[in-house]
Amino acid sequence: MNINSMIDTVITQTSNRNKFIRLTAVSWMREFVQVGEEWGLPYSHLFEALLPCLSDEEEEVQQAAVEACHELMHNVHSVIT
């Protein structure tokens, strides 16, 4: 399984015009982050994709991005400390 290819696909879809696809992409990103410590995820790419989603026009996408960012920050913090 090529996790980086999957992540690249999901990152690309965070800017899709369709709300459901953006929401699904952000939700997948959160799932990757939750299991990501073992996989060595590209945190900088995930942050780059998630940050614009925090101001998405759809509240559901914004909330999913907030949750994913919290998970990502937690993982980054645990790696640093």
C-alpha positions as CSV (number, residue, x, y, z in Angstrom):
1,M,0.0,0.0,0.0
2,N,1.4,3.4,-1.0
3,I,0.2,5.7,1.8
4,N,1.9,8.8,0.3
5,S,0.0,8.4,-2.9
6,M,-3.3,8.0,-0.9
7,I,-2.4,11.1,1.1
8,D,-1.6,13.1,-2.0
9,T,-5.0,12.2,-3.5
10,V,-6.8,13.2,-0.3
11,I,-4.9,16.5,-0.1
12,T,-5.8,17.4,-3.6
13,Q,-9.5,16.8,-2.9
14,T,-9.6,19.3,0.0
15,S,-10.0,22.0,-2.5
16,N,-12.7,20.3,-4.6
17,R,-15.8,22.3,-5.4
18,N,-18.1,19.7,-4.0
19,K,-18.7,20.0,-0.2
20,F,-19.1,16.3,0.3
21,I,-15.8,15.5,-1.3
22,R,-14.0,18.2,0.7
23,L,-15.6,16.9,3.9
24,T,-14.7,13.4,3.1
25,A,-11.1,14.4,2.2
26,V,-10.7,16.2,5.5
27,S,-12.2,13.3,7.4
28,W,-9.7,10.9,5.7
29,M,-6.9,13.3,6.6
30,R,-8.0,13.1,10.3
31,E,-8.0,9.3,10.1
32,F,-4.5,9.3,8.6
33,V,-3.3,11.6,11.4
34,Q,-4.8,9.4,14.1
35,V,-2.7,6.4,12.9
36,G,0.1,8.4,11.4
37,E,2.8,8.2,14.0
38,E,3.7,4.8,12.8
39,W,3.7,5.8,9.1
40,G,5.9,8.9,9.2
41,L,3.3,11.2,7.6
42,P,4.3,14.4,5.8
43,Y,2.9,16.7,8.5
44,S,3.8,19.9,6.6
45,H,1.7,18.8,3.6
46,L,-1.2,17.9,5.8
47,F,-1.0,21.3,7.6
48,E,-0.8,23.0,4.2
49,A,-4.0,21.3,3.0
50,L,-5.9,21.6,6.3
51,L,-5.3,25.3,7.0
52,P,-7.5,26.7,4.2
53,C,-10.3,24.3,5.2
54,L,-10.5,26.2,8.5
55,S,-12.2,29.0,6.6
56,D,-14.3,26.8,4.3
57,E,-17.7,28.2,3.4
58,E,-19.3,25.1,4.8
59,E,-19.4,24.8,8.6
60,E,-19.1,21.0,8.5
61,V,-15.9,21.2,6.6
62,Q,-14.6,23.8,9.0
63,Q,-15.4,21.7,12.0
64,A,-13.8,18.6,10.5
65,A,-10.7,20.7,9.7
66,V,-10.5,22.0,13.3
67,E,-10.7,18.4,14.6
68,A,-8.1,17.2,12.2
69,C,-5.8,20.1,13.0
70,H,-6.1,19.3,16.8
71,E,-5.1,15.7,16.1
72,L,-2.2,16.9,14.0
73,M,-1.0,19.3,16.6
74,H,-1.2,16.6,19.2
75,N,0.9,14.3,17.1
76,V,3.5,17.0,16.3
77,H,3.7,17.9,20.0
78,S,4.2,14.3,21.0
79,V,7.0,13.9,18.4
80,I,8.7,17.1,19.6
81,T,8.6,16.3,23.4
